[in-house]
Amino acid sequence: MSFTLAAPAQYEEDIRKSRFHCVAAPIASEAEAQAFLAAHRDASAGHNCWAWKLGNQYRFSDDGEPGGTAGRPMLVAIEGQDMDRVVVLVSRWFGGIKLGTGGLARAYGGCAAKCLQDAPRVELVPSSRLAFECGFAEHALFKARLLSLGAAIEDEVFGANGVRLTLSLPTAQVTVLQRLLSDLSRGRIQAESLDA
């Protein structure tokens, strides 16, 4: 089971006189992650370290800290919280006491983990995109049944002979949908998968 953030979150902590400020947010693309980082990077901080994860894609940066002491521990924190589609940025203001490589890794990873632990989260439910065509007379009935299965209707195109519906549906409901369409149409209608 994987989760993402319901909304942006923040966390701040002082560790041996250094101030660590963490911000995290849900993302849907690499471009969103980069835009978030650009908007929340604090120029007054000595370091703006970050990590993001989006499915099998991930990136991280130590931003001048010793290699492996910031970005990687933050990515480990994201994965340790069973999070996906998340970006985390930790800004550090040096307080005069060196933390060492182990101390830095614990500080960055811990700050990211605490931010994600305290944040409201939502479960990521695997979904499938499907499309099918039906007659005008069947349209209202099919639409009501789709919504009862948890489908999100993405598009409805009205043509000369009927309506083409494009929808997103929890993957666990695809078999139920196919059976429902077949039963209601007496075997005439079958949804086609739009997933690559």
C-alpha positions in Angstrom: 0.0 0.0 0.0 1.4 3.3 -1.1 0.5 6.9 0.0 0.9 10.5 -1.1 0.4 13.7 0.7 -3.1 15.2 0.9 -1.7 18.7 1.0 1.7 20.4 1.3 3.4 20.0 4.7 6.1 21.7 6.8 8.4 20.8 9.7 11.2 22.7 11.4 13.8 21.6 13.9 17.0 22.9 15.5 19.8 20.4 15.7 23.0 21.6 17.5 22.3 25.2 16.6 21.7 24.5 12.9 18.1 25.2 11.7 16.5 22.6 9.4 13.3 23.6 7.6 11.4 20.9 5.6 8.6 21.4 3.1 6.9 18.6 1.2 4.2 18.3 -1.3 2.4 15.9 -3.6 3.5 15.8 -7.3 2.1 14.3 -10.5 5.2 14.9 -12.7 8.9 15.7 -12.7 8.0 19.2 -14.0 5.8 19.7 -10.9 8.7 18.6 -8.6 11.1 21.0 -10.3 8.6 23.9 -10.1 8.0 23.2 -6.4 11.8 23.1 -5.7 12.3 26.4 -7.6 9.5 28.1 -5.7 10.5 26.9 -2.2 14.3 27.1 -2.3 15.5 29.6 0.3 18.4 31.8 -0.9 19.3 32.7 2.7 19.9 29.0 3.6 23.4 27.6 3.2 22.0 24.4 1.7 18.7 23.5 0.0 18.8 19.7 -0.3 15.9 17.8 -1.9 14.5 14.4 -3.0 11.5 13.3 -4.9 9.9 10.0 -5.9 7.3 9.5 -8.7 6.7 5.8 -9.3 10.0 4.3 -10.5 11.5 7.7 -11.1 13.4 9.5 -8.3 16.0 12.2 -8.0 17.9 13.8 -5.1 20.5 16.5 -4.4 23.0 17.1 -1.5 23.4 20.8 -2.7 27.0 21.1 -1.4 26.7 18.9 1.7 29.2 15.9 1.7 28.1 13.3 -0.8 25.3 10.9 0.5 24.5 12.9 3.6 21.3 14.7 2.6 19.5 13.7 -0.6 19.8 10.0 -0.3 18.7 9.9 3.4 15.7 12.0 2.4 14.8 9.6 -0.4 15.1 6.7 2.2 12.7 8.7 4.4 10.2 9.0 1.6 10.4 5.2 0.9 10.4 4.4 4.6 7.0 6.2 5.0 5.6 4.2 2.0 5.2 7.5 0.1 5.1 8.0 -3.6 4.4 11.1 -5.8 6.1 13.3 -3.2 8.8 16.0 -3.3 10.7 17.0 -0.1 13.0 20.0 0.3 15.1 20.6 3.5 16.8 24.0 3.9 19.7 24.3 6.4 21.1 27.3 8.2 24.5 26.4 9.7 24.7 27.2 13.4 28.5 26.9 13.9 28.8 23.3 15.1 29.7 20.7 12.6 27.5 17.6 12.7 29.7 15.2 10.8 28.5 12.9 8.0 26.5 10.6 10.2 24.9 13.6 12.0 24.0 15.3 8.7 22.4 12.1 7.3 20.4 11.6 10.5 19.4 15.3 10.5 18.2 15.5 6.9 16.6 12.0 6.9 15.0 12.5 10.2 13.6 16.0 9.4 12.1 14.6 6.1 10.7 11.6 7.9 9.1 13.7 10.7 7.6 16.0 8.1 6.0 13.1 6.2 4.9 11.3 9.4 2.9 14.3 10.6 1.4 15.2 7.3 -2.1 14.2 6.2 -1.9 11.4 3.6 -4.1 9.7 1.1 -3.8 6.1 -0.2 -2.8 5.7 -3.9 -5.2 3.4 -5.5 -4.0 1.8 -8.8 -6.4 2.9 -11.6 -7.0 2.0 -15.2 -8.2 4.1 -18.1 -11.0 2.7 -20.3 -13.4 3.7 -23.0 -16.6 2.4 -24.5 -19.5 3.5 -26.7 -23.2 3.2 -25.9 -26.5 4.4 -27.3 -28.2 7.6 -26.2 -31.0 5.5 -24.4 -28.4 3.6 -22.3 -26.2 6.6 -21.5 -27.8 7.7 -18.2 -28.0 4.1 -16.9 -24.3 3.4 -17.7 -23.2 6.7 -16.3 -25.0 6.1 -13.0 -23.5 2.5 -12.7 -20.0 3.8 -13.5 -20.1 6.3 -10.7 -21.3 3.6 -8.3 -18.1 1.6 -9.1 -15.9 4.6 -8.2 -15.2 5.6 -11.8 -14.2 9.2 -12.8 -15.6 10.1 -16.2 -12.8 12.0 -18.0 -14.7 12.7 -21.3 -18.0 12.2 -23.0 -18.2 12.6 -26.8 -21.7 12.7 -28.3 -21.8 11.5 -31.9 -24.5 10.7 -34.4 -25.1 7.1 -33.1 -24.4 7.5 -29.4 -21.9 8.5 -26.7 -18.2 7.5 -26.3 -17.2 7.6 -22.6 -13.6 7.7 -21.4 -13.1 7.0 -17.7 -10.6 6.2 -15.0 -11.5 3.3 -12.7 -9.8 1.6 -9.8 -8.0 -1.4 -11.4 -9.7 -3.8 -9.0 -13.1 -2.8 -10.5 -12.2 -3.4 -14.2 -13.6 -7.0 -14.3 -16.8 -5.9 -12.5 -17.2 -3.1 -15.1 -16.7 -5.5 -18.1 -19.3 -7.9 -16.7 -21.7 -5.0 -16.0 -21.4 -3.6 -19.5 -21.8 -7.0 -21.0 -24.9 -7.8 -18.9 -26.6 -4.5 -19.5 -26.0 -4.5 -23.2 -26.6 -8.2 -23.8 -23.0 -8.7 -24.8 -22.8 -5.8 -27.3 -20.5 -3.5 -25.3 -17.0 -4.2 -24.1 -14.7 -1.5 -22.7 -11.3 -1.0 -24.3 -8.2 -0.4 -22.2 -6.4 2.9 -22.9 -3.4 2.1 -20.7 -0.2 1.6 -22.7 
